[in-house]
């Protein structure tokens, strides 16, 4: 009789496995969405870099590194004035 597993133990094990499966599924969805967001953000950054390198001056409020990148001629805390 020691080797027998009760039906209650089987049900508890099944419930634990179901919860674990749901958590793994949700984590995979979250990771996929996070990857897409990172890809979109990096694309936007590279777009801004290419615009900056093409010689166009940046508008007020755009991200900059140097004063000469801005139309206003002033870059304060990496934002064109």
C-alpha positions as CSV (number, residue, x, y, z in Angstrom):
1,X,0.0,0.0,0.0
2,X,3.0,2.4,0.4
3,X,3.5,2.6,-3.4
4,X,0.0,3.8,-4.2
5,X,-0.6,7.4,-5.0
6,X,-4.0,8.8,-3.9
7,X,-6.2,10.5,-6.4
8,X,-5.9,13.7,-4.3
9,X,-2.1,13.7,-4.9
10,X,-2.6,13.2,-8.6
11,X,-5.0,16.1,-8.8
12,X,-2.7,18.4,-6.8
13,X,0.2,17.5,-9.1
14,X,-2.0,18.1,-12.2
15,X,-3.0,21.5,-10.8
16,X,0.6,22.5,-10.1
17,X,1.6,21.4,-13.7
18,X,-1.2,23.4,-15.2
19,X,-0.2,26.6,-13.3
20,X,3.4,26.1,-14.3
21,X,2.4,25.7,-18.0
22,X,0.3,28.9,-17.8
23,X,3.2,30.8,-16.3
24,X,5.6,29.6,-18.9
25,X,3.2,30.5,-21.7
26,X,2.8,34.0,-20.3
27,X,6.5,34.5,-19.9
28,X,7.1,33.5,-23.5
29,X,4.5,36.1,-24.7
30,X,6.0,38.8,-22.5
31,X,9.5,38.0,-23.9
32,X,8.2,38.2,-27.4
33,X,6.6,41.5,-26.9
34,X,9.7,42.8,-25.1
35,X,11.8,41.8,-28.0
36,X,9.6,43.5,-30.5
37,X,9.6,46.7,-28.4
38,X,13.4,46.7,-28.2
39,X,13.6,46.1,-32.0
40,X,11.3,49.1,-32.6
41,X,13.2,51.3,-30.2
42,X,16.6,50.4,-31.8
43,X,15.2,51.1,-35.2
44,X,14.0,54.5,-34.1
45,X,17.5,55.2,-32.6
46,X,19.3,54.2,-35.8
47,X,16.9,56.3,-37.8
48,X,17.7,59.3,-35.7
49,X,21.4,58.5,-36.1
50,X,21.2,58.3,-39.8
51,X,19.2,61.6,-39.9
52,X,21.9,63.3,-37.8
53,X,24.7,61.9,-39.9
54,X,23.1,63.0,-43.1
55,X,23.7,66.7,-42.2
56,X,20.2,67.7,-41.4
57,X,19.9,70.0,-38.4
58,X,17.6,68.8,-35.6
59,X,14.4,70.5,-34.5
60,X,13.7,71.8,-31.0
61,X,13.0,68.8,-28.6
62,X,15.0,66.3,-30.6
63,X,17.9,64.3,-29.1
64,X,21.3,65.7,-29.8
65,X,24.9,65.4,-28.6
66,X,26.5,68.6,-29.8
67,X,25.3,72.2,-30.2
68,X,26.1,72.2,-34.0
69,X,23.5,69.4,-34.6
70,X,20.6,71.7,-33.6
71,X,18.9,74.4,-35.7
72,X,18.9,76.6,-32.6
73,X,22.6,76.0,-32.1
74,X,22.1,74.9,-28.5
75,X,22.1,71.3,-27.2
76,X,21.1,71.2,-23.5
77,X,21.2,67.9,-21.7
78,X,21.1,66.1,-25.0
79,X,17.9,67.9,-26.2
80,X,17.9,70.7,-28.8
81,X,16.6,74.0,-27.5
